[in-house]
């Protein structure tokens, strides 16, 4: 799978997530809420038997990546709410 294909899958998943009921509440999430969501999707792969199924592995990581994108989309909002500081550079 190419990087371009991966990004397309992440974007498709992000669009799907944003259309889900309750996504309008995403603006209320704090950093720890976003982290918990990412850990949930990554944790799905850990719970599977060994060896892990490639499709399930990729699906969980794409979901987690889309949640990370959502968190980044809301980072300005979290700064405004003072949930995040702006003291460091990336």
C-alpha positions in Angstrom: 0.0 0.0 0.0 1.4 3.4 -1.0 1.5 6.4 1.3 -1.0 8.1 -1.0 -3.4 5.2 -0.6 -2.9 5.3 3.1 -3.7 9.0 3.3 -6.8 8.4 1.1 -8.0 5.7 3.5 -7.4 8.0 6.5 -9.3 10.9 4.9 -12.2 8.6 4.0 -12.3 7.3 7.6 -12.1 10.9 9.0 -15.1 11.9 6.8 -17.0 8.9 8.0 -16.3 9.7 11.6 -17.3 13.3 11.2 -20.7 12.2 9.9 -21.4 10.0 12.9 -24.0 11.0 15.5 -22.3 12.8 18.3 -19.4 14.2 16.3 -20.8 17.6 16.9 -19.6 17.2 20.5 -16.0 16.7 19.4 -15.3 20.4 20.1 -15.8 19.6 23.8 -13.0 17.0 23.9 -9.9 17.7 25.9 -6.5 16.3 25.0 -7.0 13.2 27.2 -10.3 12.4 25.5 -8.5 12.4 22.1 -5.7 10.2 23.5 -8.2 7.8 25.0 -9.9 7.4 21.6 -6.6 6.7 19.9 -5.6 4.2 22.5 -9.1 2.5 22.1 -8.5 1.9 18.4 -4.9 0.8 18.9 -6.0 -1.5 21.7 -8.4 -3.2 19.4 -5.4 -4.8 17.6 -3.8 -5.9 20.8 -6.9 -7.8 21.8 -6.8 -9.9 18.7 -5.2 -13.3 18.6 -1.7 -13.8 17.4 -0.8 -13.6 14.6 -2.9 -10.5 14.0 -5.0 -10.3 10.9 -3.6 -7.7 8.5 -7.0 -6.2 7.6 -8.0 -5.8 11.2 -4.5 -4.3 12.0 -4.8 -1.8 9.2 -8.4 -0.9 9.9 -7.6 -0.2 13.6 -4.6 2.0 12.7 -6.5 3.9 10.0 -9.3 4.6 12.6 -6.7 5.8 15.1 -5.0 8.0 12.5 -8.3 9.6 11.6 -8.9 10.4 15.2 -5.5 11.9 15.4 -6.4 14.1 12.4 -9.6 15.1 14.2 -7.7 16.1 17.3 -5.3 18.2 15.2 -8.3 19.8 13.6 -9.6 20.9 17.0 -6.2 21.9 18.5 -6.9 25.6 17.9 -10.2 25.2 19.8 -8.4 23.4 22.6 -5.9 26.3 22.9 -8.8 28.8 23.0 -10.4 26.8 25.8 -7.0 26.7 27.6 -7.0 22.9 27.3 -3.6 23.2 25.5 -0.8 25.7 25.9 1.3 27.1 23.2 4.6 27.2 25.0 6.5 24.7 22.7 7.4 24.5 19.1 7.0 21.4 16.9 
